[in-house]
Amino acid sequence: MPPSEDERLVDLAARLEHADPRFARALRSGRPVRPREYRRTGAWWGLALGVAALGSGIAWSQGLLIACGLVLAGLAAQLVDPDPARPGHRGRG
């Protein structure tokens, strides 16, 4: 026997609450926020920090600082990627 529409909606709401509680609470209150997939503030800060470390490493001729800046900028650039449909993307689904 297929589940009723109400059961499916309750299951969907429970999964949404588990996956992104901040989004679910804001949606219930009538003041929606961006879903987790579209919040990338931390990634942008990481990218800025990586570029700053890279620039400092180049200015001071410090190889380790250059390497750290490159790695951090590369990791943050992956997190900033706006296309979740791209192969290899680790989005929630």
CYANA upper distance limits for C-alpha pairs under 8 A (distance plus 0.5 A):
  3 PRO  CA      7 GLU  CA      6.72
  3 PRO  CA      8 ARG  CA      7.18
  4 SER  CA      8 ARG  CA      6.94
  5 GLU  CA      9 LEU  CA      6.69
  6 ASP  CA     10 VAL  CA      6.66
  7 GLU  CA     11 ASP  CA      6.60
  8 ARG  CA     12 LEU  CA      6.59
  9 LEU  CA     13 ALA  CA      6.62
 10 VAL  CA     14 ALA  CA      6.65
 11 ASP  CA     15 ARG  CA      6.71
 12 LEU  CA     16 LEU  CA      6.67
 13 ALA  CA     17 GLU  CA      6.61
 14 ALA  CA     18 HIS  CA      6.70
 15 ARG  CA     19 ALA  CA      6.54
 16 LEU  CA     20 ASP  CA      6.40
 16 LEU  CA     21 PRO  CA      7.66
 16 LEU  CA     24 ALA  CA      6.94
 17 GLU  CA     21 PRO  CA      5.15
 17 GLU  CA     23 PHE  CA      8.36
 17 GLU  CA     24 ALA  CA      5.94
 17 GLU  CA     25 ARG  CA      8.34
 20 ASP  CA     24 ALA  CA      6.87
 20 ASP  CA     35 PRO  CA      7.70
 20 ASP  CA     36 ARG  CA      6.99
 21 PRO  CA     25 ARG  CA      6.58
 22 ARG  CA     26 ALA  CA      6.71
 22 ARG  CA     33 VAL  CA      8.47
 23 PHE  CA     27 LEU  CA      6.56
 23 PHE  CA     32 PRO  CA      7.19
 23 PHE  CA     33 VAL  CA      6.43
 23 PHE  CA     34 ARG  CA      7.36
 23 PHE  CA     35 PRO  CA      6.19
 23 PHE  CA     36 ARG  CA      7.98
 24 ALA  CA     28 ARG  CA      6.76
 25 ARG  CA     29 SER  CA      6.80
 26 ALA  CA     30 GLY  CA      6.77
 26 ALA  CA     31 ARG  CA      5.75
 26 ALA  CA     32 PRO  CA      5.27
 26 ALA  CA     33 VAL  CA      6.74
 27 LEU  CA     31 ARG  CA      6.46
 27 LEU  CA     32 PRO  CA      5.21
 27 LEU  CA     33 VAL  CA      7.98
 34 ARG  CA     38 TYR  CA      6.57
 34 ARG  CA     39 ARG  CA      6.89
 35 PRO  CA     39 ARG  CA      7.20
 37 GLU  CA     91 GLY  CA      7.72
 37 GLU  CA     92 ARG  CA      8.29
 40 ARG  CA     44 TRP  CA      6.87
 40 ARG  CA     79 LEU  CA      7.87
 40 ARG  CA     80 VAL  CA      6.73
 41 THR  CA     45 TRP  CA      6.87
 42 GLY  CA     46 GLY  CA      6.66
 43 ALA  CA     47 LEU  CA      6.64
 43 ALA  CA     76 ALA  CA      5.61
 43 ALA  CA     77 ALA  CA      7.85
 43 ALA  CA     79 LEU  CA      6.19
 43 ALA  CA     80 VAL  CA      6.24
 44 TRP  CA     48 ALA  CA      6.70
 44 TRP  CA     76 ALA  CA      7.43
 44 TRP  CA     80 VAL  CA      7.25
 45 TRP  CA     49 LEU  CA      6.62
 46 GLY  CA     50 GLY  CA      6.53
 46 GLY  CA     72 LEU  CA      7.29
 46 GLY  CA     73 ALA  CA      7.38
 46 GLY  CA     76 ALA  CA      5.95
 47 LEU  CA     51 VAL  CA      6.69
 47 LEU  CA     72 LEU  CA      7.38
 47 LEU  CA     73 ALA  CA      5.36
 47 LEU  CA     74 GLY  CA      8.30
 47 LEU  CA     75 LEU  CA      8.46
 47 LEU  CA     76 ALA  CA      5.48
 47 LEU  CA     77 ALA  CA      6.86
 48 ALA  CA     52 ALA  CA      6.60
 48 ALA  CA     73 ALA  CA      8.08
 49 LEU  CA     53 ALA  CA      6.58
 49 LEU  CA     69 GLY  CA      8.11
 49 LEU  CA     72 LEU  CA      8.14
 49 LEU  CA     73 ALA  CA      8.05
 50 GLY  CA     54 LEU  CA      6.58
 50 GLY  CA     68 CYS  CA      7.90
 50 GLY  CA     69 GLY  CA      4.84
 50 GLY  CA     70 LEU  CA      7.00
 50 GLY  CA     71 VAL  CA      7.98
 50 GLY  CA     72 LEU  CA      5.34
 50 GLY  CA     73 ALA  CA      4.88
 50 GLY  CA     76 ALA  CA      8.41
 51 VAL  CA     55 GLY  CA      6.57
 51 VAL  CA     69 GLY  CA      6.53
 51 VAL  CA     70 LEU  CA      8.00
 51 VAL  CA     73 ALA  CA      6.57
 52 ALA  CA     56 SER  CA      6.57
 52 ALA  CA     69 GLY  CA      7.75
 53 ALA  CA     57 GLY  CA      6.49
 53 ALA  CA     65 LEU  CA      6.70
 53 ALA  CA     66 ILE  CA      7.19
 53 ALA  CA     68 CYS  CA      7.62
 53 ALA  CA     69 GLY  CA      5.15
 54 LEU  CA     58 ILE  CA      6.72
 54 LEU  CA     65 LEU  CA      7.00
 54 LEU  CA     66 ILE  CA      5.22
 54 LEU  CA     67 ALA  CA      7.93
 54 LEU  CA     68 CYS  CA      7.82
 54 LEU  CA     69 GLY  CA      4.73
 54 LEU  CA     70 LEU  CA      6.69
 55 GLY  CA     59 ALA  CA      6.63
 55 GLY  CA     66 ILE  CA      8.04
 55 GLY  CA     69 GLY  CA      8.43
 56 SER  CA     60 TRP  CA      6.52
 56 SER  CA     65 LEU  CA      7.86
 56 SER  CA     66 ILE  CA      8.13
 57 GLY  CA     61 SER  CA      6.06
 57 GLY  CA     62 GLN  CA      5.33
 57 GLY  CA     63 GLY  CA      7.05
 57 GLY  CA     64 LEU  CA      8.03
 57 GLY  CA     65 LEU  CA      5.23
 57 GLY  CA     66 ILE  CA      5.09
 57 GLY  CA     69 GLY  CA      8.19
 58 ILE  CA     62 GLN  CA      7.14
 58 ILE  CA     63 GLY  CA      8.40
 58 ILE  CA     66 ILE  CA      6.83
 62 GLN  CA     66 ILE  CA      6.81
 63 GLY  CA     67 ALA  CA      6.65
 64 LEU  CA     68 CYS  CA      6.65
 65 LEU  CA     69 GLY  CA      6.55
 66 ILE  CA     70 LEU  CA      6.67
 67 ALA  CA     71 VAL  CA      6.70
 68 CYS  CA     72 LEU  CA      6.53
 69 GLY  CA     73 ALA  CA      6.42
 70 LEU  CA     74 GLY  CA      6.54
 71 VAL  CA     75 LEU  CA      6.68
 72 LEU  CA     76 ALA  CA      6.60
 73 ALA  CA     77 ALA  CA      6.46
 74 GLY  CA     78 GLN  CA      6.95
 75 LEU  CA     79 LEU  CA      7.15
 76 ALA  CA     80 VAL  CA      6.78
 77 ALA  CA     81 ASP  CA      6.97
 84 PRO  CA     89 HIS  CA      6.40
 84 PRO  CA     90 ARG  CA      8.49
 84 PRO  CA     91 GLY  CA      6.99
 85 ALA  CA     89 HIS  CA      7.45
